[in-house]
Amino acid sequence: MNLEGKSAIVTGAGRGIGKEVALLLAKEGASVVVNDPGVGRSGEVTEDKPADEVVAEIKAAGGTAMANYDSVADYANAGRMVKSCVDTFGKIDILVNVAGMLRERMIWNMTEDDFDQVISVHLKGHWNMCHHATKVMRTERYGRIINFSSDAFKGAVGQCNYSAAKAGIIGLTRSIARECGRYGITANAMCPMAATRMTVNDAVIAGWKRRLDAGLLTQAQYDARMAMPGPEFVAPMVAYLATDAAEDVNGQIFHAERSRIHTYYFGEEARSIFKQDDNGMFTVDELISMVPEGLMQGIPNIAPKEDSK
Ligand SMILES: NC(=O)c1ccc[n+]([C@@H]2O[C@H](COP(=O)([O-])OP(=O)(O)OC[C@H]3O[C@@H](n4cnc5c(N)ncnc54)[C@H](O)[C@@H]3O)[C@@H](O)[C@H]2O)c1
């Protein structure tokens, strides 16, 4: 077992990826706070208590776990969650922020509430948990933080709130990595791909089918989406990042799915143009020629204008 004696919080651990992470951390010997308020896919309140089921599963397998039903979006509740981990298990070594929900709309249709809710659960929720946890981890001079971003940080249609939050989580994670590394705390971000209620559900499948019928998806692309691997394939990399063996893996971004894990080459300067004379001041006329000839040469518009129908 690679996490014997460690204590962990996994948020959003009642379902999907969080559940698989909680089960694996417990299997590797960690005591786990299984956090999940059991909300619906859009964050709506329900009577569900999936955290209880995960705790029962961990205990049945001989592990140690306790349930927590608070929302990560609430600053005070996040603090209480960290405190209850410390009070119950003696410390907090590992924080895995998996909690998430979606409110998908085109930007012109998105309500202010859609934007605020997604930012508050994902970005503010990550900050809440990391803020409270690092206070304790810093005094222990030990910590492993694994945050959940998404490939959507690159931009995703219908998900501008989510993409913004997920890109923000990368900046947050890399800042925590720089601030806390000296205290023995690492912070890394995951961009998973896994079939959960978030990615594969009736509405999503119906959308893929429409795009297949309209020729916007090939049969092979449709089949690949329908065969999306499960969340259990994401958990091992998270558990690895939580081990002592990963002490020098810090501030990195990983995509993980079945059969494949890759890093993102993030934040590196890609191409440059230079201006030496005129005190280094480009003119707009110069940029009209230098941008397409230099910075953007060979780089297509990611969403070119279409003729109106
Ligand atoms: N599944 C994927 O392919 C995929 C891709 C990219 C990113 N992600 C990210 O991975 C994470 C897990 O996603 P999933 O696919 O397992 O989704 P999921 O819906 O199966 O699980 C998310 C869990 O988070 C819980 N949750 C929601 N709001 C919460 C809150 N305020 N406080 C605490 N818990 C809350 C939900 O109750 C749910 O059980 C999310 O952050 C998601 O954005 C998933």
PDBQT file of the ligand as one rigid body, heavy atoms in Angstrom, charges set to zero:
ROOT
HETATM    1  N1  LIG A 401     -15.811  13.173 -16.865  1.00  0.00    +0.000 N 
HETATM    2  C1  LIG A 401     -14.958  13.814 -17.650  1.00  0.00    +0.000 C 
HETATM    3  O1  LIG A 401     -14.598  13.370 -18.764  1.00  0.00    +0.000 OA
HETATM    4  C2  LIG A 401     -14.383  15.123 -17.201  1.00  0.00    +0.000 A 
HETATM    5  C3  LIG A 401     -13.647  15.857 -18.139  1.00  0.00    +0.000 A 
HETATM    6  C4  LIG A 401     -13.045  17.025 -17.732  1.00  0.00    +0.000 A 
HETATM    7  C5  LIG A 401     -13.147  17.446 -16.419  1.00  0.00    +0.000 A 
HETATM    8  N2  LIG A 401     -13.879  16.726 -15.533  1.00  0.00    +0.000 N 
HETATM    9  C6  LIG A 401     -13.957  17.220 -14.160  1.00  0.00    +0.000 C 
HETATM   10  O2  LIG A 401     -13.792  16.134 -13.276  1.00  0.00    +0.000 OA
HETATM   11  C7  LIG A 401     -14.559  16.356 -12.098  1.00  0.00    +0.000 C 
HETATM   12  C8  LIG A 401     -15.476  15.181 -11.817  1.00  0.00    +0.000 C 
HETATM   13  O3  LIG A 401     -16.410  15.064 -12.859  1.00  0.00    +0.000 OA
HETATM   14  P1  LIG A 401     -17.301  13.764 -13.090  1.00  0.00    +0.000 P 
HETATM   15  O4  LIG A 401     -17.318  13.548 -14.549  1.00  0.00    +0.000 OA
HETATM   16  O5  LIG A 401     -16.872  12.683 -12.185  1.00  0.00    +0.000 OA
HETATM   17  O6  LIG A 401     -18.745  14.338 -12.678  1.00  0.00    +0.000 OA
HETATM   18  P2  LIG A 401     -19.919  13.715 -11.770  1.00  0.00    +0.000 P 
HETATM   19  O7  LIG A 401     -21.102  14.579 -12.001  1.00  0.00    +0.000 OA
HETATM   20  O8  LIG A 401     -20.044  12.254 -12.003  1.00  0.00    +0.000 OA
HETATM   21  O9  LIG A 401     -19.392  13.920 -10.284  1.00  0.00    +0.000 OA
HETATM   22  C9  LIG A 401     -19.252  15.198  -9.708  1.00  0.00    +0.000 C 
HETATM   23  C10 LIG A 401     -19.656  15.122  -8.251  1.00  0.00    +0.000 C 
HETATM   24  O10 LIG A 401     -19.421  16.424  -7.668  1.00  0.00    +0.000 OA
HETATM   25  C11 LIG A 401     -20.465  16.659  -6.734  1.00  0.00    +0.000 C 
HETATM   26  N3  LIG A 401     -20.623  18.096  -6.517  1.00  0.00    +0.000 N 
HETATM   27  C12 LIG A 401     -21.244  18.995  -7.312  1.00  0.00    +0.000 A 
HETATM   28  N4  LIG A 401     -21.264  20.201  -6.731  1.00  0.00    +0.000 NA
HETATM   29  C13 LIG A 401     -20.605  20.068  -5.543  1.00  0.00    +0.000 A 
HETATM   30  C14 LIG A 401     -20.285  20.969  -4.496  1.00  0.00    +0.000 A 
HETATM   31  N5  LIG A 401     -20.653  22.265  -4.558  1.00  0.00    +0.000 N 
HETATM   32  N6  LIG A 401     -19.577  20.507  -3.427  1.00  0.00    +0.000 NA
HETATM   33  C15 LIG A 401     -19.189  19.216  -3.379  1.00  0.00    +0.000 A 
HETATM   34  N7  LIG A 401     -19.500  18.304  -4.332  1.00  0.00    +0.000 NA
HETATM   35  C16 LIG A 401     -20.199  18.728  -5.404  1.00  0.00    +0.000 A 
HETATM   36  C17 LIG A 401     -21.699  16.045  -7.380  1.00  0.00    +0.000 C 
HETATM   37  O11 LIG A 401     -22.704  15.762  -6.424  1.00  0.00    +0.000 OA
HETATM   38  C18 LIG A 401     -21.127  14.801  -8.056  1.00  0.00    +0.000 C 
HETATM   39  O12 LIG A 401     -21.304  13.636  -7.268  1.00  0.00    +0.000 OA
HETATM   40  C19 LIG A 401     -15.289  17.686 -12.306  1.00  0.00    +0.000 C 
HETATM   41  O13 LIG A 401     -14.568  18.738 -11.724  1.00  0.00    +0.000 OA
HETATM   42  C20 LIG A 401     -15.294  17.824 -13.805  1.00  0.00    +0.000 C 
HETATM   43  O14 LIG A 401     -15.414  19.165 -14.205  1.00  0.00    +0.000 OA
HETATM   44  C21 LIG A 401     -14.514  15.579 -15.900  1.00  0.00    +0.000 A 
ENDROOT
TORSDOF 0
